[in-house]
Amino acid sequence: MAPLKEAISAKHKLAEQMPFNARMFRGQLTQEQYLLYLRQQLQIFEAIERIGLPHNRLKRTEAVQADIEELHAQGHTADFILASTKAYADYLSARSYEEILPHVYLNYMALIFGGQMIKKHVPSAGRMYAFDNIQEAVQSIRAVQKDEWADEVNKGFDFNISIFNELEAECAVMK
């Protein structure tokens, strides 16, 4: 069996290259577009966190909600849930704790690593990307990480790629 990082590298690269992600990394999202993204992230984190996390320092729902409230206070609205996000949240909600761990790996490690580069380019304070102790957060995931998660992590990438595609389509309408 290939190591997890190797087994998911193709989907990881594809997700990173999605137009929505590229625009976010370059700081090209409007506040409404970023707010729409945050609403999708909140759904995913709520679904995961209802089931459980390997460490409480990973919790993101309050931080995402604070970023959303910041943008609401500035008068921005984009508060609908995309069909692809609902499909992923529903999928996550049907998982057990052991089955949710590959999605913790995918979604939280993305914030911990990629998010640290993105946070300076988002049109909010970027609380979603701020961890009290990044090393402890990473270690809590690494302690449970398994190479056997590859199929499930790739399934999570498929859901995220669908969300990025739908976000990009919605952003074209929002212009």
PAFISE-166239 format. One record per residue (C-alpha): x negated, y, z; residue in one letter; residue number from 1. Coordinates in Angstrom, 2 decimals. Each point is the difference from the previous one (the first is absolute). Last residue first. Example, Ala and Ser with C-alpha at 12.3 -4.5 7.8 and 13.67 -1.06 7.14 Angstrom:
BEGIN
<atom X="-13.67" Y="-1.06" Z="7.14" residu="s" num="2"/>
<atom X="1.37" Y="-3.44" Z="0.66" residu="a" num="1"/>
This chain:
BEGIN
<atom X="19.96" Y="39.53" Z="-10.45" residu="k" num="175"/>
<atom X="2.25" Y="-2.33" Z="2.03" residu="m" num="174"/>
<atom X="0.92" Y="-2.23" Z="-2.97" residu="v" num="173"/>
<atom X="-3.64" Y="-0.86" Z="-0.73" residu="a" num="172"/>
<atom X="-0.47" Y="-0.57" Z="3.73" residu="c" num="171"/>
<atom X="2.79" Y="-2.58" Z="-0.05" residu="e" num="170"/>
<atom X="-1.75" Y="-2.00" Z="-2.75" residu="a" num="169"/>
<atom X="-3.32" Y="0.17" Z="1.88" residu="e" num="168"/>
<atom X="1.68" Y="-1.10" Z="3.21" residu="l" num="167"/>
<atom X="1.59" Y="-2.94" Z="-1.83" residu="e" num="166"/>
<atom X="-3.36" Y="-1.14" Z="-1.33" residu="n" num="165"/>
<atom X="-1.63" Y="0.47" Z="3.40" residu="f" num="164"/>
<atom X="2.78" Y="-2.04" Z="1.65" residu="i" num="163"/>
<atom X="-0.40" Y="-2.78" Z="-2.56" residu="s" num="162"/>
<atom X="-3.76" Y="0.01" Z="0.65" residu="i" num="161"/>
<atom X="0.70" Y="-0.22" Z="3.73" residu="n" num="160"/>
<atom X="2.26" Y="-3.06" Z="-0.45" residu="f" num="159"/>
<atom X="-2.60" Y="-1.71" Z="-2.19" residu="d" num="158"/>
<atom X="-2.71" Y="0.90" Z="2.53" residu="f" num="157"/>
<atom X="2.08" Y="-1.68" Z="2.71" residu="g" num="156"/>
<atom X="0.20" Y="-3.13" Z="-2.17" residu="k" num="155"/>
<atom X="-3.79" Y="0.21" Z="-0.35" residu="n" num="154"/>
<atom X="-0.25" Y="0.11" Z="3.81" residu="v" num="153"/>
<atom X="2.25" Y="-3.07" Z="0.18" residu="e" num="152"/>
<atom X="-2.04" Y="-1.96" Z="-2.51" residu="d" num="151"/>
<atom X="-3.30" Y="0.98" Z="1.64" residu="a" num="150"/>
<atom X="1.02" Y="-0.71" Z="3.60" residu="w" num="149"/>
<atom X="-1.89" Y="-3.30" Z="0.13" residu="e" num="148"/>
<atom X="-3.25" Y="1.99" Z="0.33" residu="d" num="147"/>
<atom X="1.12" Y="0.80" Z="3.54" residu="k" num="146"/>
<atom X="-0.07" Y="3.21" Z="2.07" residu="q" num="145"/>
<atom X="0.99" Y="-0.25" Z="3.69" residu="v" num="144"/>
<atom X="-3.09" Y="1.63" Z="1.55" residu="a" num="143"/>
<atom X="-0.49" Y="2.19" Z="-3.09" residu="r" num="142"/>
<atom X="3.32" Y="1.71" Z="0.72" residu="i" num="141"/>
<atom X="-0.83" Y="0.89" Z="3.61" residu="s" num="140"/>
<atom X="-3.53" Y="0.90" Z="-1.06" residu="q" num="139"/>
<atom X="1.25" Y="2.59" Z="-2.47" residu="v" num="138"/>
<atom X="2.16" Y="1.70" Z="2.63" residu="a" num="137"/>
<atom X="-2.81" Y="-0.09" Z="2.57" residu="e" num="136"/>
<atom X="-2.41" Y="1.55" Z="-2.48" residu="q" num="135"/>
<atom X="2.55" Y="2.65" Z="-1.00" residu="i" num="134"/>
<atom X="0.58" Y="1.18" Z="3.57" residu="n" num="133"/>
<atom X="2.72" Y="2.61" Z="0.33" residu="d" num="132"/>
<atom X="1.09" Y="-0.53" Z="-3.61" residu="f" num="131"/>
<atom X="0.87" Y="2.93" Z="-2.28" residu="a" num="130"/>
<atom X="1.20" Y="-1.01" Z="-3.48" residu="y" num="129"/>
<atom X="3.72" Y="0.50" Z="0.66" residu="m" num="128"/>
<atom X="-0.82" Y="3.33" Z="1.63" residu="r" num="127"/>
<atom X="-0.82" Y="1.42" Z="-3.42" residu="g" num="126"/>
<atom X="0.49" Y="3.65" Z="0.99" residu="a" num="125"/>
<atom X="2.07" Y="0.45" Z="-3.15" residu="s" num="124"/>
<atom X="-0.58" Y="0.61" Z="-3.72" residu="p" num="123"/>
<atom X="-2.35" Y="-2.97" Z="-0.46" residu="v" num="122"/>
<atom X="-3.58" Y="0.36" Z="-1.25" residu="h" num="121"/>
<atom X="-1.93" Y="-0.20" Z="3.28" residu="k" num="120"/>
<atom X="1.90" Y="-3.18" Z="0.89" residu="k" num="119"/>
<atom X="-1.00" Y="-1.86" Z="-3.18" residu="i" num="118"/>
<atom X="-3.54" Y="-0.98" Z="0.93" residu="m" num="117"/>
<atom X="0.96" Y="-1.21" Z="3.49" residu="q" num="116"/>
<atom X="3.06" Y="-1.63" Z="-1.51" residu="g" num="115"/>
<atom X="-2.09" Y="-2.33" Z="-2.12" residu="g" num="114"/>
<atom X="-1.53" Y="-1.60" Z="3.10" residu="f" num="113"/>
<atom X="2.35" Y="0.13" Z="2.98" residu="i" num="112"/>
<atom X="3.11" Y="0.65" Z="-2.02" residu="l" num="111"/>
<atom X="-0.66" Y="-2.88" Z="-2.39" residu="a" num="110"/>
<atom X="-1.01" Y="-2.15" Z="2.97" residu="m" num="109"/>
<atom X="3.47" Y="0.64" Z="1.40" residu="y" num="108"/>
<atom X="1.96" Y="-1.00" Z="-3.09" residu="n" num="107"/>
<atom X="-1.90" Y="-3.08" Z="-1.15" residu="l" num="106"/>
<atom X="-1.08" Y="-1.50" Z="3.33" residu="y" num="105"/>
<atom X="3.39" Y="0.66" Z="1.56" residu="v" num="104"/>
<atom X="1.52" Y="-1.62" Z="-3.08" residu="h" num="103"/>
<atom X="-2.17" Y="-3.09" Z="0.53" residu="p" num="102"/>
<atom X="1.15" Y="0.03" Z="3.67" residu="l" num="101"/>
<atom X="3.73" Y="-0.05" Z="-0.78" residu="i" num="100"/>
<atom X="0.16" Y="-3.78" Z="-0.46" residu="e" num="99"/>
<atom X="-1.49" Y="-0.69" Z="3.44" residu="e" num="98"/>
<atom X="2.50" Y="2.40" Z="1.61" residu="y" num="97"/>
<atom X="2.90" Y="-1.55" Z="-1.91" residu="s" num="96"/>
<atom X="1.22" Y="1.41" Z="-3.30" residu="r" num="95"/>
<atom X="3.59" Y="0.95" Z="-1.01" residu="a" num="94"/>
<atom X="-0.53" Y="3.69" Z="0.76" residu="s" num="93"/>
<atom X="-2.98" Y="0.07" Z="-2.34" residu="l" num="92"/>
<atom X="2.09" Y="-1.09" Z="-2.99" residu="y" num="91"/>
<atom X="2.70" Y="2.55" Z="0.84" residu="d" num="90"/>
<atom X="-2.65" Y="2.73" Z="0.30" residu="a" num="89"/>
<atom X="-1.49" Y="-1.06" Z="-3.36" residu="y" num="88"/>
<atom X="3.37" Y="0.00" Z="-1.79" residu="a" num="87"/>
<atom X="0.96" Y="3.31" Z="1.62" residu="k" num="86"/>
<atom X="-3.26" Y="1.50" Z="-1.19" residu="t" num="85"/>
<atom X="0.60" Y="-1.20" Z="-3.56" residu="s" num="84"/>
<atom X="3.52" Y="1.45" Z="0.04" residu="a" num="83"/>
<atom X="-1.39" Y="3.38" Z="1.08" residu="l" num="82"/>
<atom X="1.06" Y="1.55" Z="3.30" residu="i" num="81"/>
<atom X="1.26" Y="3.56" Z="-0.03" residu="f" num="80"/>
<atom X="-1.29" Y="2.88" Z="2.06" residu="d" num="79"/>
<atom X="-1.50" Y="2.46" Z="-2.40" residu="a" num="78"/>
<atom X="0.53" Y="3.31" Z="1.76" residu="t" num="77"/>
<atom X="-2.36" Y="2.87" Z="0.69" residu="h" num="76"/>
<atom X="0.95" Y="3.01" Z="2.13" residu="g" num="75"/>
<atom X="-3.32" Y="0.55" Z="1.79" residu="q" num="74"/>
<atom X="1.44" Y="-1.64" Z="3.12" residu="a" num="73"/>
<atom X="0.83" Y="-3.03" Z="-2.19" residu="h" num="72"/>
<atom X="-3.69" Y="-0.24" Z="-0.98" residu="l" num="71"/>
<atom X="-1.12" Y="-0.05" Z="3.64" residu="e" num="70"/>
<atom X="2.82" Y="-2.42" Z="0.88" residu="e" num="69"/>
<atom X="-1.26" Y="-2.45" Z="-2.62" residu="i" num="68"/>
<atom X="-3.57" Y="0.22" Z="1.32" residu="d" num="67"/>
<atom X="1.32" Y="-0.59" Z="3.55" residu="a" num="66"/>
<atom X="2.04" Y="-3.00" Z="-1.22" residu="q" num="65"/>
<atom X="-3.13" Y="-1.48" Z="-1.56" residu="v" num="64"/>
<atom X="-1.86" Y="0.40" Z="3.30" residu="a" num="63"/>
<atom X="2.86" Y="-1.51" Z="2.00" residu="e" num="62"/>
<atom X="0.31" Y="-2.97" Z="-2.36" residu="t" num="61"/>
<atom X="-3.73" Y="-0.75" Z="-0.17" residu="r" num="60"/>
<atom X="-0.75" Y="-2.52" Z="2.74" residu="k" num="59"/>
<atom X="-3.53" Y="-1.42" Z="-0.42" residu="l" num="58"/>
<atom X="-1.12" Y="1.01" Z="3.49" residu="r" num="57"/>
<atom X="2.59" Y="-2.45" Z="1.37" residu="n" num="56"/>
<atom X="-2.10" Y="-2.99" Z="-1.07" residu="h" num="55"/>
<atom X="0.68" Y="-3.24" Z="-1.94" residu="p" num="54"/>
<atom X="3.26" Y="1.50" Z="-1.25" residu="l" num="53"/>
<atom X="3.60" Y="-1.09" Z="0.36" residu="g" num="52"/>
<atom X="3.32" Y="-0.86" Z="-1.63" residu="i" num="51"/>
<atom X="1.66" Y="3.43" Z="0.36" residu="r" num="50"/>
<atom X="-3.40" Y="1.46" Z="-0.93" residu="e" num="49"/>
<atom X="0.03" Y="-1.58" Z="-3.45" residu="i" num="48"/>
<atom X="3.45" Y="1.25" Z="-0.99" residu="a" num="47"/>
<atom X="-0.63" Y="3.45" Z="1.48" residu="e" num="46"/>
<atom X="-3.35" Y="0.20" Z="-1.81" residu="f" num="45"/>
<atom X="1.59" Y="-0.80" Z="-3.37" residu="i" num="44"/>
<atom X="2.91" Y="2.40" Z="0.42" residu="q" num="43"/>
<atom X="-2.32" Y="2.77" Z="1.20" residu="l" num="42"/>
<atom X="-2.26" Y="-0.49" Z="-3.02" residu="q" num="41"/>
<atom X="2.95" Y="0.53" Z="-2.34" residu="q" num="40"/>
<atom X="1.00" Y="3.22" Z="1.76" residu="r" num="39"/>
<atom X="-3.65" Y="1.12" Z="-0.11" residu="l" num="38"/>
<atom X="-0.09" Y="-0.42" Z="-3.79" residu="y" num="37"/>
<atom X="3.13" Y="2.16" Z="-0.38" residu="l" num="36"/>
<atom X="-1.62" Y="2.61" Z="2.23" residu="l" num="35"/>
<atom X="-3.09" Y="-0.10" Z="-2.22" residu="y" num="34"/>
<atom X="2.13" Y="0.72" Z="-3.04" residu="q" num="33"/>
<atom X="1.85" Y="2.79" Z="1.81" residu="e" num="32"/>
<atom X="-3.28" Y="1.55" Z="1.18" residu="q" num="31"/>
<atom X="-1.32" Y="-0.06" Z="-3.53" residu="t" num="30"/>
<atom X="-2.54" Y="-2.65" Z="-0.87" residu="l" num="29"/>
<atom X="-3.21" Y="0.95" Z="-1.78" residu="q" num="28"/>
<atom X="-2.50" Y="-0.43" Z="2.84" residu="g" num="27"/>
<atom X="-2.39" Y="-2.06" Z="-2.13" residu="r" num="26"/>
<atom X="0.58" Y="-3.13" Z="2.12" residu="f" num="25"/>
<atom X="3.77" Y="0.51" Z="-0.25" residu="m" num="24"/>
<atom X="-0.21" Y="0.32" Z="-3.79" residu="r" num="23"/>
<atom X="-2.02" Y="-3.22" Z="-0.24" residu="a" num="22"/>
<atom X="2.44" Y="-1.80" Z="2.28" residu="n" num="21"/>
<atom X="2.98" Y="1.09" Z="-2.13" residu="f" num="20"/>
<atom X="-1.81" Y="-1.00" Z="-3.19" residu="p" num="19"/>
<atom X="-0.71" Y="-3.54" Z="1.29" residu="m" num="18"/>
<atom X="-3.74" Y="-0.65" Z="-0.01" residu="q" num="17"/>
<atom X="-0.24" Y="-0.99" Z="3.66" residu="e" num="16"/>
<atom X="2.81" Y="-2.53" Z="-0.43" residu="a" num="15"/>
<atom X="-1.76" Y="-1.64" Z="-2.96" residu="l" num="14"/>
<atom X="-3.30" Y="-0.18" Z="1.90" residu="k" num="13"/>
<atom X="1.67" Y="-1.66" Z="2.98" residu="h" num="12"/>
<atom X="1.86" Y="-2.40" Z="-2.28" residu="k" num="11"/>
<atom X="-3.31" Y="-1.13" Z="-1.57" residu="a" num="10"/>
<atom X="-1.87" Y="-0.07" Z="3.35" residu="s" num="9"/>
<atom X="2.48" Y="-2.22" Z="1.86" residu="i" num="8"/>
<atom X="-1.90" Y="-3.30" Z="-0.11" residu="a" num="7"/>
<atom X="-3.37" Y="1.72" Z="0.45" residu="e" num="6"/>
<atom X="1.04" Y="1.82" Z="3.17" residu="k" num="5"/>
<atom X="1.65" Y="-3.15" Z="1.37" residu="l" num="4"/>
<atom X="-3.05" Y="-2.24" Z="-0.45" residu="p" num="3"/>
<atom X="0.53" Y="-2.61" Z="-2.71" residu="a" num="2"/>
<atom X="1.31" Y="-3.43" Z="0.96" residu="m" num="1"/>
